[in-house]
Amino acid sequence: MDGPHGNPLPKSNPAPQEGDLDQTPIFLAVLVVLITLMLLYVWKKKRTARSDVLLMGLCDSGKTLLFSHLILDEEKETFTSIKENIGLLTTSSGELRLVDIPGHERLRGKFFDQYKNLSKAIVYVIDSVTVQKDIRDVADFLYTVLADKATVSLPVIILCNKQDEELAKGEGIIKSLLEKEINLVRQTRTSQLQSVDPQSTDAVFLGRPDKDFEFGQLSQKVRLVACSAKECQLDDLNAFLDSL
């Protein structure tokens, strides 16, 4: 088309269409966001993954000797520890981190709280020779472990250690002693909760309220087995660890 003086009019450039815009920067930005979110998810999942097996019990129950056999494959002189021992344990089902929690009364609660949310299973060690004398303390700590909301669904194995000694009680007798004493501990804990808000505690009620306590009432799997860390009689424990 010509202008007023016969000169052709300059051609106007058409307005850019939506499909003509370069989408690459937008695509890259979205990709970066997706990758970042995925990495954050993996990192968070890895941090919260349960891979710890907590080795627990009172002082002198034989935990440290047990730990040295499992991790170092040797007998190590036992001593009262003021910090946790940590080692990697290879089983038929994969790698686990074994955490030996100090058994001292003033320390065990602190370290249990530190590791309980990462725990995959509990190994509770009992001195079969002194258990009757120490039953109150043994049952009280075991109650704390079993009733905690963070561990209430975890598998638990109770090792009746030192079966190589002449005065050791068998696992059947220890089971009866524990059930009777835990029943008393449960009554005491329940009475204490009546004066506070039950929602403010991290503990759950163990067993059935209308019956005396028995391990069979628990939702989690709890086994009592005889063992001797000194004589390396640990077949039941090794089978338990392989099953995790």
N, C-alpha and C positions, 0 to 999 in steps of 0.2 A: 504494500500500500504506500502511495506517495504522499508527501506532505503538501502544504499549500503551494509551494514553489516548485513542485515536481520532483523534489528530492525524496528519496525513500526514507521512511521513518526507521530509526534504529530499533532493532529487535530487543524486546525486554526479556531478561532472564526469568524463567518460570520460578515461582516460589518453591523452595525445597520441600519435598514431600517427606512424610514421617519415615517411610522406608529407606530414604536416601541418607538418613543420619547415621553416623558411625556409632554402632552399639558396643564396640570393643571395651571402652573404659567402664561402661555400666556392667558388662559381663564380668570383667576382671574384678570389679569391686564386690559384686555378689559372690564370686568364687572365693575371694579372700575372706569374706565374712563367714561363708560356709565352712571353709577349712579351719578358721579360728575356732568356731563353735565346736567342730568335731574334735579338735585337739584338746579343748577345754573339757569336753565330755570324757575323753579317754583318760586325761590326767586326773580328773575328779574320781572316775571309776577306779583307777589304779590306786589312788590314795585311800579310798574307802573299802577296797577289796579285803575280804577276811582271809588272811593266810597265816595267822599266828596260832600256835598251840601253846596255851598257858600251862606251865608246870607249877602247881601250887601245893601248899601244905604248910604245916608248922615247921619251926626250926628243928633240925636233927631228925627229920622224917626220912632223909636220904635223897632229897631232890638233887643236890649238887652232884652226888655220885652218879645218880641216874643220868643227869645231863652230860657228864663227862663220858659215860659209856656210849650214849646215843650220838653225841656230836664228835668227840675226840677219839672214840673207840679205845679208851684207856681208863684206868682207875686213877682218879685224882683225889688228893687229900681234901676232905670236906672241911668247911669253915662257915661261920656265920657271916653271910654277905649283907652289905648295906646297899647294894645296887643289884639290878637285874643282870643275869647272864643271857646272852643272845647268841644263837648259832643256827646255821642252815642245815636242814635235815632232808636228805633225799630218800623218798619212798617210792614204792612201785606206782603210785598214782601222781607223783610230781614232787615238787620241792616245797617244803614247809619251813617256817621260821619258828624255832623253839625258844620260848621266853621263860626263863627260870625266875619266878617272882620271889623276892626275899620273904622268908617266913616270919620275920620278927613282927610282933604285934603292932609296933608303931610305924612300920613301913609297908606292910602287905596291902593295906587298904589303898594307899596312895598309888602304888604301882599297878594294882588291879584296875583302878579307875583309869589309869593312863593307857592300858593296853586292851581293856575289855571290848571296846568297839571295833577292834581289828582282829578279835579272836575267832577262830574257826572251830575250836574244840578245847575242852578242859581236861587236864590230867591232874587229879588230886591225889597226893601221896600221903599215906598214913603210916606211922610207926606202929606196927602190929604188936610190939612188945609193951609199949607204954600207953596204948590207946585207951585202956580202961581208966587209967589215972588221969589222962588228959582229955577225956571224952567231951567235957563241956566246951573247951576251947576248940577242939577238932570240929565238933558239930556246929558251933556258932559260926566259925569261919566258912564251913561248907554251906551252911544255910545262906550266908551272905552271897556266896558265889552262885548258888542255884536259883536264888530268888531275884537276882538282878535282871532288869528288863533287857539289858544288852546281851545277856548270855542265856536267857531262859529257854531258848530253842536249840541250844548247841548240844552236841553229843558230849557226854561226860564219862570218863573212866576213873574209878576210884581204885588206886593201887594199894593193896594191903601189903606193904613192904616189910622186909626183914624176916621173911618166912624161913630163912636159914637158921634163925635163932630158936633155941629150945622153948622159950617162954612166949613165943609169938602166938597171938590169937588167930584163928582161922577166919576166912572171909565171911562165913555164915554167922559167927558170933559177932564180928565187927558190924555186919549189916544190922543185926538186932539192936546192938548198942546204939548205933547211929540213929536208927528210926525212933527209938524211945527218947533219945536226947533231943533230936530235932523237933519232936512233938512238943517238948517243953520249951525249946527256944521259940517255936512258932507261937505259943501262948504268950510268952513274954513280949515278943515283937508286936503281936496284935494288940496287946494292952497298951503298949507305948504309942501305937498309931491312933488310938482313940482320942488322944489329947492333941493331935495335930491333924492337918488336912491330909487325907490319904492320897490325894492327887499330887502332893508335893514330894512324894518319895519315889525312888527309882526301883523299889522292890515290889514284887507280886506275892500273892498268898500262895504258899506251897501246899499242894495236896488238896484233899477234900475237907471242907469245914465241919462236916458232920461225922467224920471218922478220924481215928488216930492216924498219924502220918505213916505212910509206907512209900518206898521209892516207886512202886508200881503205879502210884496215882499221878506221877509227874508226866507232863507232856513231852519233855525231852528224854532221850534214851540215856539211862544211867546204868553202868555195869560195875560190879565190884569183882576184882580178880586178885588172886594171890600172886606175889612176885618177890624176887630178891635181887636188888640192884648189885649187891656184893657178889652174888654167884652168877650174875648175868642171866637170871631166869626171867626173861622179858618177852616171851613169845606172844602172850596175849596183848601186851602193849604194842609190839611191832605190828601185829595184825590190825589193831585199832588204828594206828597211824597210817597203815597202807590203805585203809578203807576211806580215808578222808578225801 
